[in-house]
């Protein structure tokens, strides 16, 4: 099927919706205007908020996958190998985003049970956080390959994207995001990096929406 400029930009909007949806899902987990301790906020969140946050992971993954088609379209001037590699990497990362966000449900439920039964929250979420970090290890190499291909091809002007697009490519924030995901004060910093990453992806899809893809 031929992808027209209209559909290309529509798919870019889907990528934007993916970033917004996942950000809303995080806010459902963590937001409390009176408390800055994110684990305590999860423990105090209602069952409805936690369930709704889990659902956002599914829709965010769908939106991101649709946005990937826009990126694939922009790489049509490159070789078939690079196009397919970009498609695979972006698709794998988009799916992983939904899976990893869903894995946060284990952290949320553990935290909530700890709060309800007066248990140590940090100790209660240790296993869930270790599993979450393990999932990320599978994604980092894929993102490394994607970054190498994307940055080099856009910089060499072999795609339909302008060079300024590289300003919105979330290299540093992606790798920093999971570094501080530990049950301590650094846990909050880790989640802040997560929000930065989602904001970067949102800006990324905003930027590709305004790029002209013929």
Helices and strands as residue ranges (DSSP letters): H 5-30, H 38-44, H 47-74, H 80-116, H 121-124, H 126-155, G 163-168, H 171-177, H 185-209
